[in-house]
Amino acid sequence: MEKKTDRRVLKTKRAIRNAFAKLMAEKDINDITIMELAETADINRKTFYKYYSGVYQVVEDIERDILNSYERLLGGVKFKQYMDAPYSLFERFSQLINMDPEFFGYLLTMNGNVSLITRIMRLLKEKTCEVMVAQLDVEPYKADIMIDFVLSGMLSVYQHWFVSDRSVPSDELSQIISTMSFGGINGVIGG
């Protein structure tokens, strides 16, 4: 039986992750100190060290959590079902982002720190490619190109959305992204 994590632990780790992402939006990872990370998370250094040995362990935790969430999101996905109605697949992405919009807002708007985003996108791409190739009759190199196109476009749209006034609701954004991904520009403008 899986041990349930205490809500206070989850809250503290979320504060640390959000503080880290916020600082990454402002400066290079090598310039982030434990002291300022703890201060930004509104915890003391001792509390930080209770969960992490250093900044890079926070990065590993973030990558692992995002990948685990993404794997759960892909769990049970039948790509053939989504070929005609892809919105529900992209709606899952919105739900993932809406679980912690503050964190994803910081993460997706890191100006000079693209290495973390690049690593996360590579992991998501590999996992998606693996599932897609296993389920669809598509050659791996074609799946690779399609996933590159969709994930890059989706990332760009969400990055812009997080720095905008967010007047477009996230579910509508997902609808547009799904239509663009599967129907192209003609699918959006009705051509």
N, C-alpha and C positions, 0 to 999 in steps of 0.2 A: 504494500500500500504506500502511495506517495505521500510524503510529509508535507502538510500545508505550511507555507511560509507566513510568518507573523505579519500583519498589516503594517506595523510600525517599521519593520525591516524593509518592506516594499516601499513605503513612503520615503524612508531615508535614502534608499538606493535610487529612487526616482529623483529625489532632490539632487543627489550627487551627479546623476546622469544629465539632468537638465542644466545644472551649473556648468558641467564640463562642456556641453554643447553650446551653451551661451558664451563661455570663454573662447571656445574654438571659433565662434563667429567673429570674435574680436582679435584673436592673436594666434600665433603658431603653437602647436602642441608642445614643442620644446621650451616654450616660454611660460607655460602654465605650471604654477607651483601648487603644492598640496595646501599650503596656507591659504592662497587665494581661492582655490577650489572649495575648501572647507568653508571659508567666509561667504562665498557666493551661495553655497548650499545651505547656509545658516546652521552649520554644525561645527563641532570642534575637531581638531586634527585627530584626536584619539578615536572619535567616532568614525572618521574616514578610514583609519587604519584597522578598524574592527572588520571592515568589509573588503578593503582593497590594500594591496601592498604599494601601489603607485599609480600614476596617471595611465600608464599603458595597460594596466589591468582593467581600468575603467573602459578603455577602448575595446579590449577583448570581450568584456561583459556586454557592451553595447552591440558589438557585431554578433555575438552568440544569441542575445535576446532577439535581435531583429531577424536573424536567420531562423530561429525556432518559431517565432511568430509567423514568418513567411511560410515555413514548412507546414504549420498548422493550417494556414490559409490555403495552401495548395492541396492539403490532405483531402482526398475525396473529389478533387476537381477532375472532371471528365471533359477534356478539351473539345471533344466532338460535340458535346452538348452546347458549348459556348460559341460555336462557329456561327450559328444563326442568331443567337441572343447573348452577346458578350457582356452586356451591362452588369449582370449579377457577379461576374468575375471581377470587374473593376470596382463594383460596389464594395467588395471585400477589401480592396486596397484602401478605399476611403474609410472603412471601418477600422482598419489597422491604424491609419493616421489619426483618426478621431479618438482613438483610445488614449493618446497622449499628444494632443496638438502642440502644446508648448515645446516639448522635446523635438518633435519632427520639424516644427518651425525653425528652431535653432539649427538643427542638423542640416536641413535643406537650404539654409541661407548662409552657410559658412563661406565667406568670401574667398579667402586664400587657402583654405584647408580642404582641398579637393581629394586628398589621399584617402581619408576615411570614407567619404562618399564613394570614391572609386572602388575601394575594397568591398564595401557593402554591395554596390551594384554588381561587381564581378561575382560575388557569392550568390546573389539573387538570380543573376543570369544563368550561372551554372546549374542551379537547382531547377529553374524553369525549363532550361534546355533538356535536362535529364528527364523530367516528367513529360514534356511535349514529345520528345523523340520516342519515348516508350509507348505513348498513347496514339500518336498520329503517324501516318505513313509519310514521313518527311525526313529528308536526309539531314544529318546533323549540321552541315555547313549552312543549309537553308534556314534551319531552326535558329541557328546562331545569328544570322543576319536579321531575321524577323524579330527576335527578342531584343537584339541591339537597338533596332529601330523603335520598337514600342517602349522599352524601358527608358531609353534616352529621351524620347519625346515626353513620356509621362513625368520623368524627373524634371525636365525643363518647365513643363506646365505647372507642376506643384511648386517649384522654386519661385516662379513668378507669382503664383497665387499667394504664397506666404508673405511676400514682400508688398503685395498690393493691398487694397482695402477689403479684399475677400467678399466683394459684393455678390459674386457667384457662389451659391451654396455648394459644398463639397460633393453632394450627391449629383447635382447637375454637372459639375466638373467631370465626375466619373462617367456620366452618360456621354458627354462630348468626347472624352478620351477613348471610351470604348467604341464609339461610332467611328472616330478617326482611325483607330487601330485596325478595325475590321472592315470598314467601308470606305476609308479614305475621304478626301475632301468632298467628293460627290455624295457620300453618305450623309455628311453634315448639311450641305446646302440643298440636298434633295434632287441632285442632278441625275 
